[in-house]
């Protein structure tokens, strides 16, 4: 039976190995859900149920693991794991409810949902054990101001990213409703600069969180998020240009304003 420490190291190692592999794979294949859905990827699930299923380990596994962390009551561990749970409470519960109310009809392939579920099992385990057990913190009373400053700066970026992510998702779901379940060119705010402000916000969230947590696991999660979302944002932008022609401003970038 492998020790918990070797399972943890393997989980973080898999996250690092997955980043370049997924990035390379996504150069040739766009994950087939939403506007990129195509047949041949297994039976379709209702999108709200799929998102709930995919993201649920980040809540139940995290809560199951929390009591086993030796840093459970350490203020740094609490300050870092709370935003992780906040993000996933939105993604697992609030976002699927909003999806239900929107006009999103396209099914979500079971095979893609299964891969997402497995990733979240792995990632929730790696991040929770990292923050609440394997990270090295000074004793609770001796945490220097510079550590709190780093955590506060990281969490400020995280909260900004989450605000952009949630408000952009909401704007897109409203657009879906007004488009009768179809697609429209999004207007206003960050949509004037990038095709996918929701992805930009998500990447900023995990960048800020990685700064706050300062663990190899958190850095791996940020890199994985970029490896996953940058190619998809690029596919979305291409899709807009192909489907809306001159009605989609070509100056809009994919995910980073003026850059990419
Ligand atoms: P999308 O932006 O592709 O879609 C979000 C929702 O808005 C979908 O219901 C979509 O409909 C609808 N929509 C999008 N654009 C339009 C438009 N122009 N007109 C009308 N409706 C539109 O995001 P994803 O579904 O890929 O992701 C959802 C959330 O999950 C995001 O916040 C993302 O950041 C996060 N995520 C995080 C990942 C990570 O690695 N951390 C990986 C993947 C997602 P439809 O589904 O029919 O296209």
Boltz pocket constraint, residues with backbone or C-beta under 6 A from the ligand:
constraints:
  - pocket:
      binder: B
      contacts: [[A, 33], [A, 34], [A, 35], [A, 36], [A, 99], [A, 102], [A, 104], [A, 105], [A, 106], [A, 165], [A, 169], [A, 172], [A, 173], [A, 175], [A, 176], [A, 179], [A, 181], [A, 182], [A, 183], [A, 184], [A, 185], [A, 186], [A, 196], [A, 198], [A, 199], [A, 202], [A, 224], [A, 225], [A, 228], [A, 229]]
      max_distance: 6.0
